[in-house]
Amino acid sequence: MAIALETGIVDLVIALDPSSAVQFMNNDDYIVQLAEGSQGYQMFFSGADNSEVANNVKLRQAICYSIDANGLITGLLQGYGTLMYDVCPPMFVGFNEKWMNEDYYGYDVEKAKQLLAESGYNGETITILATSSTLMQRMAEMLQSYMMAIGINVELNIVDMALYTAIRLDGTQYDIVLNTIGGTYLADHWSIRYDPAAYSTGDATSRKDYTLGELLYKTWTPSGYTEENIDAVHYYIKDNAIAYGMFNPQTIVVIRKDAGLQETVYEYQGYIAPVSSKFANY
């Protein structure tokens, strides 16, 4: 895509890879626009009874505190990403901006080690499931390094998309699964991830947490989608470290200036809608 931009085969690219976008930054021949991503990357802890993490909240919390999310943004995205404060990005309907001023498992090695000691962890192997895509594999490798730095033994299971799709909902296949989940409302994400009645084995990680389920169900009506009910779900997932939103890649748009962009109309996700925008040369 970068070559196509340079040679004029295309006039603009949406969601250009950060490693390719760097060359267009501060280049007067191009317009670069950054928009907040619409999905984010999350880690989901298994809820299956055979998992080392399923019934050990302090171990899950230790893992979350061991991760340097800013390091992930720098190492994976050339810095073109933002931190998350929930398992969903801020653009989801229902997101509460006050969460951004609260601690959301900020990188803290000493706290991670303390929680690990309190968890009773005894060297058991923690397995991370990820796809073989370049970004996901590198992410898994960085997470492995962070977790090993506090004394956790970590094994990676990097598989192709077909196998990943086949086993990602089976919590017996991993302790942690990496994913990126889209949606418009917070409840969209919740319904496919944490509803204990969603699948035959429980939720999307084989967890059967009916307390969380009841909190979810309260938000599933127009009258129940309130700040109070949304907060209850957010804090339950956060405090129990059921899942952890790590970082949100920014959408990088690069436009050739000779395309003559005159007026930009934006998609609801915050980046240019080319068909609705006005270009002098088209």
DRENTORNU-666231 format. One line per 2 residues: number of its first residue (from 0); their letters; for each residue x, y, z of N, C-alpha, C. Coordinates in Angstrom, 1 decimal. Atoms other than C-alpha are relative to their C-alpha. Layout:
NUM = a = X Y Z X Y Z X Y Z  ...
***
This chain:
0 = ma = 0.8 -1.2 0.0 0.0 0.0 0.0 0.9 1.3 0.0  -0.9 -1.2 0.0 2.9 2.4 0.7 0.5 0.3 -1.4
2 = ia = -0.5 -0.2 1.3 4.3 1.8 -2.7 -1.0 0.5 -1.0  1.1 -0.5 0.8 0.9 2.3 -4.3 -0.2 1.5 0.2
4 = le = 0.1 -1.4 -0.3 0.7 5.7 -2.5 1.1 0.8 -0.7  -1.2 -0.7 0.5 4.2 6.7 -3.6 -0.1 0.1 -1.5
6 = tg = 0.0 0.0 1.5 3.6 5.8 -7.3 -1.3 0.6 -0.5  1.3 -0.6 0.5 0.1 7.3 -7.5 -1.0 -1.0 -0.5
8 = iv = 1.0 1.0 0.4 -1.7 4.0 -8.1 -1.3 0.3 0.8  1.1 -0.4 -0.8 -3.9 5.0 -5.2 0.2 1.4 0.6
10 = dl = -0.1 -1.4 -0.5 -4.7 8.5 -3.8 0.0 0.0 1.6  0.1 0.0 -1.4 -5.3 7.5 -0.2 0.0 -1.5 0.5
12 = vi = 0.0 1.3 -0.7 -4.9 4.5 2.2 -0.6 0.2 1.4  0.6 0.0 -1.4 -7.0 3.9 5.3 0.6 -1.2 0.7
14 = al = -0.6 1.0 -0.9 -5.4 1.9 8.1 1.3 -0.5 -0.5  -1.3 0.4 0.5 -1.9 1.9 6.8 0.8 -0.5 1.2
16 = dp = -0.8 0.6 -1.1 0.5 -0.2 8.9 1.0 1.1 0.5  -0.9 -1.0 -0.5 2.5 2.0 11.3 1.4 0.0 -0.5
18 = ss = -1.3 0.1 0.5 5.8 0.7 10.1 0.2 0.6 -1.4  0.0 -0.6 1.3 4.9 1.9 6.6 -0.4 1.4 0.0
20 = av = 0.5 -1.4 -0.1 3.3 5.1 7.7 1.1 1.0 0.3  -1.0 -0.9 -0.5 6.4 6.6 9.3 0.6 0.8 -1.1
22 = qf = -0.7 -0.7 1.1 7.9 7.6 5.9 -0.8 1.1 -0.5  0.9 -1.0 0.5 4.9 9.8 5.2 -0.2 1.1 1.0
24 = mn = 0.1 -1.0 -1.1 5.0 11.7 8.5 0.9 1.2 -0.4  -0.8 -1.2 0.2 6.2 15.3 8.1 0.5 0.1 -1.5
26 = nd = -0.3 -0.1 1.4 6.3 14.9 4.3 -1.1 0.9 -0.7  0.9 -1.0 0.5 4.7 17.9 2.6 -0.8 -0.5 -1.2
28 = dy = 0.8 0.5 1.1 3.4 15.8 -0.3 -1.2 -0.9 0.4  1.1 0.8 -0.5 1.0 13.9 1.9 -0.7 0.6 1.2
30 = iv = 0.8 -0.4 -1.1 -1.7 14.5 4.4 -0.2 -1.3 0.9  0.2 1.1 -0.9 -1.7 12.2 7.4 -1.0 0.3 1.1
32 = ql = 1.0 -0.2 -1.0 -4.7 11.8 9.6 0.0 -1.2 1.0  0.0 1.1 -1.0 -4.9 9.8 12.9 -1.4 0.0 0.6
34 = ae = 1.3 0.2 -0.6 -8.1 8.4 14.3 0.1 -1.1 1.1  0.0 1.1 -1.1 -8.8 6.4 17.5 -0.5 -1.3 -0.6
36 = gs = 0.5 1.3 0.4 -9.2 2.7 16.8 -1.3 -0.3 0.5  1.4 0.3 -0.4 -12.6 1.1 17.1 -0.1 -1.4 0.7
38 = qg = 0.1 1.4 -0.6 -11.7 -2.3 18.6 1.0 -0.1 1.2  -1.0 0.3 -1.1 -8.5 -2.4 20.7 0.4 -1.5 0.0
40 = yq = -0.4 1.4 -0.2 -6.6 -5.5 21.7 -0.1 -0.4 1.4  0.2 0.4 -1.3 -7.5 -7.5 24.7 0.6 -1.4 0.3
42 = mf = -0.3 1.3 -0.4 -6.4 -10.5 26.7 -1.2 -0.5 0.8  1.2 0.6 -0.7 -9.2 -12.8 27.9 0.6 -1.2 0.8
44 = fs = -0.5 1.1 -0.8 -8.5 -15.2 30.8 -1.0 -1.2 -0.1  0.9 1.1 0.1 -9.9 -18.7 30.6 -0.8 -0.1 1.3
46 = ga = 0.9 0.3 -1.1 -12.8 -19.6 32.8 -0.2 -1.5 0.2  0.1 1.5 -0.1 -12.4 -23.4 32.4 0.6 -0.5 1.3
48 = dn = -0.5 0.5 -1.3 -11.9 -25.4 35.6 1.4 -0.5 -0.1  -1.3 0.5 0.1 -8.7 -26.9 34.3 1.1 1.0 -0.2
50 = se = -1.0 -1.1 0.3 -7.0 -23.5 33.7 0.6 0.4 1.4  -0.7 -0.5 -1.2 -4.4 -22.2 36.2 -0.6 1.3 0.4
52 = va = 0.4 -1.4 -0.3 -6.0 -18.7 36.0 -1.5 0.1 0.4  1.4 -0.2 -0.1 -9.7 -19.5 36.2 -0.5 0.3 1.4
54 = nn = 0.5 -0.2 -1.3 -10.1 -19.6 39.9 1.0 0.7 0.9  -1.0 -0.7 -0.7 -7.2 -17.4 40.9 0.1 1.5 -0.4
56 = vk = 0.1 -1.4 0.4 -8.0 -13.7 40.8 1.3 0.8 0.2  -1.3 -0.7 -0.3 -4.7 -12.6 42.3 1.0 -0.3 -1.1
58 = lr = -0.9 0.4 1.1 -2.8 -14.5 39.6 -0.4 0.9 -1.3  0.5 -0.8 1.2 -4.9 -12.7 36.9 0.4 1.4 0.2
60 = qa = -0.4 -1.4 -0.2 -4.3 -9.4 38.5 1.5 0.2 -0.1  -1.5 -0.1 0.1 -0.6 -10.0 38.8 0.4 0.0 -1.5
62 = ic = -0.3 0.0 1.4 -0.5 -10.8 35.1 -0.3 1.4 -0.7  0.3 -1.3 0.6 -2.3 -7.5 34.2 1.0 1.1 0.5
64 = ys = -0.9 -1.0 -0.5 0.0 -5.4 36.4 1.4 -0.2 -0.6  -1.4 0.3 0.5 3.1 -7.1 34.8 0.2 0.6 -1.4
66 = id = -0.1 -0.4 1.4 2.3 -5.7 31.3 0.1 1.5 -0.1  -0.3 -1.4 0.3 3.7 -2.4 30.1 -0.7 0.3 -1.3
68 = an = 0.8 -0.3 1.2 1.0 -1.3 27.7 0.6 1.0 -0.9  -0.7 -1.0 0.8 3.0 1.7 26.7 1.1 -0.6 -0.8
70 = gl = -1.1 0.8 0.7 5.8 -0.7 25.8 -0.6 -0.7 -1.2  0.6 0.7 1.1 3.4 -2.6 23.6 -0.3 1.0 -1.2
72 = it = 0.3 -1.0 1.0 2.3 0.6 21.8 1.3 0.4 -0.8  -1.2 -0.3 0.6 5.9 1.5 21.2 0.6 -1.1 -0.9
74 = gl = -0.6 1.1 0.6 7.1 -1.9 20.2 -0.8 -0.6 -1.2  0.8 0.6 1.1 4.2 -3.0 18.0 -0.6 1.0 -1.0
76 = lq = 0.8 -1.0 0.8 2.7 0.3 16.7 0.9 1.2 -0.3  -0.9 -1.2 0.2 5.7 2.7 16.4 -0.5 1.2 0.8
78 = gy = 0.5 -1.1 -0.8 3.9 4.7 19.1 -1.4 0.4 -0.4  1.3 -0.5 0.5 0.6 5.1 17.1 -1.1 -0.9 0.6
80 = gt = 1.1 0.7 -0.8 -1.8 3.8 19.7 -0.3 0.7 1.3  0.4 -0.6 -1.3 -3.5 4.7 22.9 -0.3 -1.1 1.0
82 = lm = 0.3 0.9 -1.1 -4.0 3.1 26.3 -1.5 -0.3 0.1  1.4 0.3 -0.2 -7.2 1.4 27.2 -0.3 0.1 1.5
84 = yd = 0.4 -0.1 -1.4 -9.2 1.9 30.4 -1.2 -0.9 0.3  1.1 0.9 -0.1 -11.8 -0.8 29.9 0.4 -1.1 -1.1
86 = vc = -0.2 0.9 1.1 -12.0 -3.9 27.7 -0.4 0.5 -1.3  0.4 -0.6 1.3 -13.6 -1.7 25.1 0.6 1.4 -0.1
88 = pp = -0.5 -1.4 0.2 -12.3 1.5 23.5 -1.0 1.1 0.4  0.8 -1.1 -0.4 -13.6 4.9 24.5 -1.2 0.4 -1.0
90 = mf = 1.0 -0.4 0.9 -15.7 5.3 21.3 -1.3 -0.9 0.1  1.2 0.8 -0.1 -18.1 2.5 22.3 -1.1 0.8 0.8
92 = vg = 1.1 -0.7 -0.7 -21.5 3.9 23.4 -0.2 -0.6 1.4  0.1 0.5 -1.3 -21.7 3.7 27.1 1.3 0.2 0.8
94 = fn = -1.3 -0.2 -0.7 -18.0 4.3 27.9 -0.1 1.2 0.8  0.0 -1.1 -0.9 -17.6 6.5 30.9 1.4 0.6 0.1
96 = ek = -1.3 -0.7 0.0 -14.8 9.1 30.7 0.7 0.0 1.3  -0.6 0.0 -1.3 -14.3 9.0 34.4 1.0 -1.2 0.2
98 = wm = -0.9 1.2 -0.1 -12.7 5.5 34.0 1.5 0.4 -0.4  -1.3 -0.3 0.5 -9.8 7.2 32.2 0.9 0.7 1.1
100 = ne = -0.7 -0.6 -1.1 -8.8 8.9 35.5 0.2 -1.0 1.2  -0.1 1.0 -1.0 -8.8 5.7 37.5 1.1 -1.0 -0.4
102 = dy = -1.0 1.0 0.3 -6.1 3.0 37.8 -0.6 -1.1 -0.7  0.4 1.2 0.7 -6.5 0.4 35.2 1.2 -0.9 -0.3
104 = yg = -1.2 0.9 0.1 -3.7 -2.0 35.9 1.2 0.7 -0.7  -1.2 -0.7 0.4 -1.0 0.5 35.3 1.2 -0.8 0.3
106 = yd = -1.2 0.8 -0.1 2.4 -1.1 34.8 0.7 0.1 1.3  -0.5 0.0 -1.4 3.7 -2.0 38.3 0.6 -1.3 0.3
108 = ve = -0.7 1.3 -0.1 6.3 -4.8 38.5 -0.1 -0.4 1.5  0.0 0.4 -1.4 6.5 -4.7 42.3 -1.4 -0.5 0.5
110 = ka = 1.4 0.4 -0.3 2.7 -4.9 42.7 -0.3 -1.3 -0.6  0.2 1.3 0.7 2.6 -7.7 40.2 0.7 -1.1 0.8
112 = kq = -0.7 1.1 -0.7 5.2 -9.7 42.1 -0.6 -0.2 1.4  0.7 0.2 -1.3 3.4 -9.1 45.4 -1.3 -0.8 -0.2
114 = ll = 1.2 0.7 0.2 0.1 -10.3 44.0 0.3 -1.5 -0.5  -0.4 1.4 0.4 1.9 -13.3 42.4 0.3 -0.8 1.2
116 = ae = -0.4 0.8 -1.2 3.3 -14.3 45.8 -1.3 -0.3 0.8  1.3 0.2 -0.8 -0.2 -13.9 47.4 -0.9 -1.0 -0.7
118 = sg = 0.8 0.9 0.8 -1.7 -16.0 44.6 0.2 -1.5 0.3  -0.4 1.4 -0.2 0.1 -19.2 45.6 0.5 -0.6 -1.3
120 = yn = -0.6 0.6 1.2 1.5 -19.6 42.1 1.3 -0.7 0.3  -1.1 0.9 -0.3 4.0 -22.4 42.1 0.8 -0.4 -1.3
122 = ge = -0.8 0.4 1.1 5.7 -22.3 38.7 -0.8 -0.7 -1.1  0.8 0.7 1.1 2.8 -23.8 36.6 0.1 0.8 -1.3
124 = ti = -0.1 -0.6 1.3 2.9 -23.1 32.9 -1.3 0.7 -0.4  1.2 -0.8 0.5 0.5 -20.4 31.6 0.1 0.0 -1.5
126 = ti = 0.0 0.1 1.5 -0.4 -20.9 27.9 -0.8 1.2 -0.6  0.6 -1.1 0.8 -1.2 -17.9 25.6 -0.3 -0.5 -1.4
128 = la = 0.4 0.3 1.3 -3.2 -18.6 22.5 -0.1 1.3 -0.9  0.0 -1.2 0.9 -2.7 -16.2 19.5 0.1 -0.5 -1.4
130 = ts = -0.1 0.3 1.4 -2.9 -16.2 15.8 1.4 0.2 -0.5  -1.4 -0.1 0.6 0.2 -16.4 13.5 0.2 1.3 -0.8
132 = st = -0.2 -1.2 0.6 -0.4 -12.9 12.2 1.2 0.7 0.6  -1.3 -0.7 -0.5 2.8 -10.7 12.6 -0.3 0.7 1.2
134 = lm = 0.3 -0.8 -1.1 1.2 -8.3 15.0 -0.3 -0.8 1.2  0.4 0.8 -1.1 -0.4 -10.9 17.2 1.1 -0.9 0.5
136 = qr = -1.1 0.9 -0.5 2.6 -13.2 17.3 1.0 0.9 0.8  -0.9 -0.8 -0.7 4.9 -10.3 18.3 -0.6 0.5 1.3
138 = ma = 0.6 -0.4 -1.2 2.4 -9.2 20.9 0.1 -1.1 1.0  -0.1 1.2 -0.9 2.3 -12.7 22.4 1.4 -0.1 0.5
140 = em = -1.4 0.1 -0.4 6.1 -12.7 22.5 0.4 1.1 1.1  -0.2 -1.0 -0.9 6.2 -9.4 24.3 -0.7 -0.2 1.3
142 = lq = 0.7 0.4 -1.2 3.6 -10.5 26.8 0.7 -1.1 0.8  -0.8 1.1 -0.6 5.6 -13.6 27.4 1.2 0.5 0.8
144 = sy = -1.2 -0.6 -0.7 8.6 -11.5 28.3 -0.4 0.7 1.2  0.5 -0.8 -1.1 6.7 -9.2 30.6 -0.4 -1.0 1.2
146 = mm = 0.4 1.0 -1.1 5.2 -12.2 32.5 1.1 -0.8 0.6  -1.1 0.7 -0.5 8.4 -14.1 32.7 0.9 0.9 0.9
148 = ai = -0.8 -0.9 -0.8 10.0 -11.0 34.2 -0.4 0.0 1.5  0.5 0.1 -1.4 7.9 -11.4 37.4 0.0 -1.4 0.5
150 = gi = -0.2 1.3 -0.5 8.5 -15.1 37.6 -1.1 -1.0 -0.5  1.1 0.9 0.5 5.6 -16.7 35.5 0.6 -0.8 -1.2
152 = nv = -0.4 0.8 1.1 6.4 -19.6 33.2 -1.1 0.1 -1.1  1.0 -0.2 1.0 4.7 -18.9 29.9 0.3 -0.7 -1.3
154 = el = -0.2 0.7 1.2 4.2 -21.0 26.8 -1.0 0.6 -1.0  0.9 -0.6 1.0 2.9 -19.6 23.5 -0.5 -1.1 -0.9
156 = ni = 0.6 0.9 1.0 0.5 -21.5 21.2 -0.4 0.9 -1.1  0.3 -0.9 1.2 0.7 -19.6 17.9 -0.5 -0.9 -1.1
158 = vd = 0.7 0.9 0.9 -1.7 -21.1 15.4 -0.6 0.8 -1.2  0.6 -0.7 1.1 -3.2 -20.3 12.0 -1.4 0.4 0.3
160 = ma = 1.3 -0.5 -0.3 -6.5 -18.5 11.8 -1.1 -1.1 0.0  1.0 1.0 0.0 -8.5 -21.6 11.0 -0.1 -0.8 1.3
162 = ly = 0.0 0.7 -1.3 -7.4 -23.5 14.1 -0.4 1.0 1.1  0.3 -1.0 -1.0 -7.6 -20.3 16.2 -1.5 0.2 0.1
164 = ta = 1.4 -0.2 0.1 -11.2 -19.8 15.1 -0.7 -1.2 0.6  0.6 1.3 -0.5 -12.0 -23.5 16.0 0.1 -0.1 1.5
166 = ir = -0.3 0.2 -1.5 -10.6 -23.3 19.6 -0.1 1.2 0.9  -0.1 -1.2 -0.8 -10.8 -19.7 20.7 -1.1 0.1 1.1
168 = ld = 1.1 -0.1 -0.9 -14.1 -20.2 22.5 0.0 -1.1 1.1  -0.1 1.1 -0.9 -12.9 -23.3 24.4 1.1 0.3 1.0
170 = gt = -0.9 -0.4 -1.0 -11.3 -22.2 27.6 1.0 -1.1 0.5  -0.9 1.1 -0.4 -9.7 -25.6 28.1 1.2 -0.1 -0.9
172 = qy = -1.1 0.0 0.9 -7.3 -24.9 25.2 1.0 1.0 0.3  -0.9 -1.1 -0.3 -5.5 -22.0 26.9 -0.3 0.6 1.4
174 = di = 0.2 -0.7 -1.3 -5.1 -19.9 30.0 -0.3 1.5 -0.4  0.3 -1.3 0.5 -5.1 -16.6 28.0 -0.1 -0.1 -1.5
176 = vl = 0.2 -0.1 1.4 -6.4 -15.9 24.6 0.0 1.5 -0.4  -0.1 -1.4 0.5 -5.6 -12.7 22.6 -1.0 0.2 -1.1
178 = nt = 1.0 -0.2 1.0 -8.2 -11.1 20.5 -0.2 1.5 -0.2  0.4 -1.4 0.2 -9.6 -7.8 19.1 -1.5 -0.1 -0.3
180 = ig = 1.5 0.2 0.1 -13.4 -7.4 19.5 -0.6 1.4 -0.4  0.7 -1.2 0.4 -15.5 -4.8 17.7 -1.4 0.1 0.6
182 = gt = 1.4 -0.2 -0.4 -18.9 -3.4 18.3 -0.3 1.5 0.0  0.4 -1.4 -0.1 -20.8 -0.1 18.8 -0.3 0.3 1.4
184 = yl = 0.4 -0.2 -1.4 -22.2 -0.4 22.3 0.9 -0.9 0.9  -0.7 0.9 -0.9 -20.4 -1.8 25.3 -0.7 -1.4 0.1
186 = ad = 0.8 1.2 -0.1 -23.2 -4.3 25.5 0.2 -1.0 -1.1  -0.3 0.8 1.2 -22.3 -5.6 22.0 1.1 -1.0 0.4
188 = hw = -1.1 0.7 -0.4 -19.0 -6.7 23.3 -0.3 -1.0 1.2  0.3 0.8 -1.1 -20.3 -8.0 26.6 -0.8 -1.3 -0.4
190 = si = 0.9 1.1 0.3 -23.0 -10.2 25.0 0.8 -1.2 -0.7  -0.7 1.1 0.7 -20.5 -12.2 22.9 1.2 -0.5 0.8
192 = ry = -1.2 0.4 -0.8 -17.8 -12.5 25.6 -0.3 -0.6 1.4  0.1 0.3 -1.4 -19.2 -12.8 29.1 -1.3 -0.6 0.5
194 = dp = 1.3 0.6 -0.3 -22.7 -14.2 28.9 0.1 -1.5 0.3  -0.2 1.4 -0.3 -22.6 -17.5 30.7 -1.0 -1.0 -0.7
196 = aa = 0.9 0.8 0.8 -25.5 -18.7 28.6 0.2 0.1 -1.5  -0.2 -0.3 1.4 -24.0 -17.7 25.3 0.4 -1.3 -0.8
198 = ys = -0.5 1.2 0.7 -22.4 -21.1 24.4 -0.3 -1.2 0.9  0.3 1.2 -0.7 -22.8 -24.7 25.5 0.9 -0.2 1.2
200 = tg = -1.0 0.1 -1.1 -19.7 -24.4 27.7 0.1 1.2 0.9  0.0 -1.2 -0.8 -20.5 -21.0 29.2 0.2 1.2 -0.8
202 = da = -0.2 -1.2 0.8 -19.2 -17.7 28.0 1.1 -0.3 -1.0  -1.0 0.2 1.1 -16.5 -17.2 25.3 1.3 -0.6 0.5
204 = ts = -1.2 0.6 -0.5 -13.8 -18.6 27.6 -0.4 -1.2 0.9  0.5 1.1 -0.8 -15.9 -21.4 29.2 -0.2 0.3 1.4
206 = rk = 0.3 -0.5 -1.4 -16.6 -19.3 32.3 -1.5 -0.1 0.2  1.5 0.0 -0.3 -20.0 -19.7 34.0 -0.2 0.9 1.3
208 = dy = 0.2 -0.9 -1.1 -20.2 -16.6 36.1 -1.3 0.7 -0.1  1.4 -0.5 0.1 -23.9 -16.0 36.7 -0.2 1.3 0.7
210 = tl = 0.0 -1.4 -0.7 -23.2 -13.0 39.0 0.2 1.0 -1.1  -0.3 -0.9 1.1 -21.7 -11.3 36.0 -1.1 0.0 -1.0
212 = ge = 1.2 0.1 0.9 -24.5 -12.6 33.8 -1.1 0.9 0.4  1.1 -0.8 -0.4 -27.1 -10.9 35.9 0.3 1.5 -0.1
214 = ll = -0.4 -1.4 0.2 -25.2 -7.6 35.8 -0.2 0.3 -1.5  0.1 -0.3 1.4 -25.1 -7.9 32.0 -1.4 0.1 -0.4
216 = yk = 1.4 0.0 0.4 -28.8 -8.7 31.6 -0.7 1.3 0.4  0.6 -1.3 -0.4 -29.7 -5.5 33.5 0.2 1.1 -1.1
218 = tw = -0.3 -1.0 1.0 -28.1 -3.5 30.6 -0.6 -0.3 -1.3  0.5 0.4 1.4 -29.9 -5.3 27.8 -1.4 0.5 -0.3
220 = tp = 1.2 -0.7 0.4 -32.9 -3.0 27.7 0.2 1.5 -0.1  -0.2 -1.4 0.0 -33.2 0.6 26.8 0.0 0.7 1.3
222 = sg = 0.1 -0.7 -1.3 -34.3 1.6 30.3 1.1 -0.5 0.9  -1.1 0.5 -0.9 -31.5 -0.6 31.9 1.4 0.4 -0.4
224 = yt = -1.4 -0.4 0.5 -28.6 0.8 29.8 0.3 1.4 0.7  -0.3 -1.2 -0.7 -27.8 3.3 32.5 1.4 0.1 0.5
226 = ee = -1.3 -0.1 -0.5 -24.6 4.7 33.9 0.3 -0.9 1.2  -0.2 0.9 -1.2 -25.1 2.8 37.2 0.2 -1.4 -0.4
228 = ni = 0.0 1.4 0.4 -25.7 -0.5 35.5 1.3 -0.3 -0.8  -1.2 0.1 0.8 -22.8 0.0 33.0 1.2 0.0 0.9
230 = da = -1.1 0.0 -1.0 -20.5 0.9 35.9 0.2 -1.3 0.7  0.0 1.3 -0.8 -21.4 -2.3 37.7 0.7 -1.1 -0.8
232 = vh = -0.7 1.0 0.9 -20.3 -4.4 34.7 1.5 0.3 -0.1  -1.3 -0.4 0.2 -17.2 -2.4 34.1 0.9 -0.4 1.2
234 = yy = -0.8 0.2 -1.2 -15.9 -2.6 37.7 0.1 -1.5 0.3  -0.1 1.4 -0.3 -16.8 -6.3 38.0 1.0 -0.7 -0.9
236 = ik = -1.0 0.6 0.9 -14.8 -7.3 34.9 1.4 0.5 0.4  -1.3 -0.5 -0.4 -12.0 -5.0 36.0 0.5 -0.5 1.3
238 = dn = -0.4 0.4 -1.3 -11.8 -5.9 39.7 0.3 -1.5 0.0  -0.2 1.4 0.0 -12.0 -9.6 39.0 1.0 -0.4 -1.1
240 = ai = -1.0 0.3 1.1 -9.5 -9.3 36.0 -0.5 -1.2 -0.8  0.5 1.0 0.9 -11.7 -11.4 33.8 0.5 0.2 -1.4
242 = ay = -0.6 -0.4 1.3 -10.3 -9.6 30.8 0.7 1.3 0.2  -0.8 -1.2 -0.1 -7.9 -6.8 30.2 0.2 0.7 -1.4
244 = gm = -0.2 -0.8 1.2 -7.9 -4.1 27.5 1.4 0.6 0.0  -1.5 -0.4 0.0 -4.2 -3.5 26.6 0.2 1.3 -0.7
246 = fn = -0.3 -1.2 0.8 -4.0 -0.9 23.8 -0.9 0.0 -1.2  0.9 -0.3 1.1 -5.9 0.6 21.0 0.8 0.6 -1.2
248 = pq = -0.8 -0.6 1.2 -4.1 1.0 17.6 -0.8 1.2 -0.6  0.6 -1.1 0.7 -4.8 4.3 15.9 -0.2 -0.4 -1.5
250 = ti = 0.2 0.2 1.4 -6.2 4.2 12.4 0.8 1.1 -0.7  -0.9 -1.0 0.7 -3.6 5.9 10.1 -0.5 0.1 -1.4
252 = vv = 0.4 -0.3 1.3 -4.9 7.5 7.0 1.0 0.9 -0.7  -1.0 -0.9 0.7 -2.4 8.9 4.4 -0.6 0.3 -1.4
254 = ir = 0.7 -0.5 1.3 -3.7 11.0 1.4 1.1 0.8 -0.8  -0.8 -0.8 0.9 -1.7 12.3 -1.5 -0.5 1.4 -0.2
256 = kd = 0.5 -1.4 0.1 -1.9 16.1 -1.6 -0.4 0.3 -1.5  0.5 -0.3 1.4 -2.2 16.1 -5.4 -1.3 -0.6 -0.4
258 = ag = 1.4 0.4 0.2 -5.5 14.4 -5.0 -1.0 1.1 0.2  0.8 -1.2 -0.1 -6.8 17.8 -4.1 -1.1 0.0 1.1
260 = lq = 1.0 0.0 -1.1 -8.6 17.2 -0.8 -0.5 1.4 0.4  0.5 -1.3 -0.4 -10.9 20.1 -0.2 -0.9 0.0 1.2
262 = et = 0.9 0.1 -1.1 -13.4 18.9 2.3 -0.1 -1.4 0.5  0.0 1.3 -0.6 -13.3 16.0 4.7 -1.2 -0.3 0.7
264 = vy = 1.1 0.5 -0.7 -16.3 14.1 5.8 0.5 -1.3 0.7  -0.6 1.1 -0.8 -15.6 11.6 8.6 -1.1 -1.1 0.2
266 = ey = 0.8 1.2 -0.4 -17.0 8.1 9.3 -0.3 0.2 1.5  0.3 -0.1 -1.5 -18.5 7.7 12.8 1.2 -0.5 0.8
268 = qg = -1.1 0.5 -0.7 -15.3 5.9 13.7 1.2 1.0 0.0  -0.9 -1.1 -0.2 -13.4 9.1 13.2 1.0 0.2 -1.1
270 = yi = -0.9 -0.2 1.1 -11.5 8.6 9.9 -0.8 0.4 -1.3  0.6 -0.6 1.2 -12.2 10.0 6.4 -1.0 -1.0 -0.7
272 = ap = 0.9 0.7 0.8 -15.2 8.8 4.4 0.3 0.5 -1.5  -0.4 -0.5 1.3 -13.7 9.1 0.9 -1.1 0.3 -1.0
274 = vs = 1.1 -0.2 1.0 -16.9 8.8 -1.1 -0.8 1.3 0.3  0.7 -1.2 -0.4 -18.5 11.6 0.9 0.8 1.3 0.0
276 = sk = -0.9 -1.2 0.0 -15.5 13.9 0.9 0.2 0.6 -1.3  -0.1 -0.7 1.3 -14.6 16.4 -1.8 1.4 0.1 -0.4
278 = fa = -1.4 -0.1 0.5 -11.5 16.2 -3.9 -0.1 0.8 -1.3  0.0 -0.9 1.1 -10.6 18.9 -6.5 0.2 -0.7 -1.3
280 = ny = -0.4 0.7 1.3 -9.3 16.4 -9.1 -0.9 -1.1 -0.3  0.9 1.1 0.3 -12.3 14.0 -9.0 -1.4 0.5 0.0
***
